[in-house]
């Protein structure tokens, strides 16, 4: 072909001239020149090009269109590139799978008719934790059904109470950075000091906002000590804490309430009803807050009992036949810290107890 466009003549044409004007390659039975295509690409070189080499560097295969590198004289071949593998950013965590990928938990099954429970009765879910002596996945982290949740900075309200004092010690032992807001710092337990110590009232929005700045989770362990008179101190403080959490973007809270909230109101002892009513107000505030919250409702808190890390948890009911009516302050603090870094009991009311050996 003398047109110089690089396409071999079509059928019934002379190899030196395209008489049809189509510029197509000769069909079967036509005069062929197989010497011009030595590259195997099917493209005829244009004028001024060497007929033994395709200097364009581009070819078309017979099976499909593909790019083929044919190096020019003196040109270096491109480097071989391996497929880039996506890697998570340093310090990032795996995305937890959807709960729908797991089999349903026992609390999601309907109650058995043989147990005599009605359709509206809560389903009892019992589980045990043996985690104190398990290998620790790292400071400030814990294994759960939905992966590992890392949490380093927490705030504790009520750190001078009987449960708050031991929970503060456990949190510091686990490597957490703890901020506490207390009215009387002299009532803090001896030993390691909290990371940040602020003096003030939990009902003061400015003091609470300063305590929650930069935090990732909150423990509410408010109480009135031995004062059983009618009060709104705990619910007022809870409202202030919830508002400050929303302002500072703190997503998770674990609150210690009373097991009487799992009872029928008329069964609550008369002298404990005022305190139980304020606990009920605390629960309502938290349930309408939109925060991820765990409502821990323990029975009698035994300060003298040891830390075991092995306790029974019931969801939605105050235990059952054979359940204990006490929990040590250390085991209660241990469980609350675990709930703070796990999704398992989010949005649930849980009763935690244990049988301790008699001395």
Helices and strands as residue ranges (DSSP letters): G 99-101, G 106-108, G 113-115, E 127-128, E 141-144, E 147-150, E 153-157, H 162-173, E 177-182, G 185-187, E 196-199, H 205-212, E 217-220, H 233-248, E 252-256, G 259-262, G 265-267, G 270-272, H 273-287, E 292-296, E 300-302, E 312-315, E 326-328, H 329-340, E 349-353
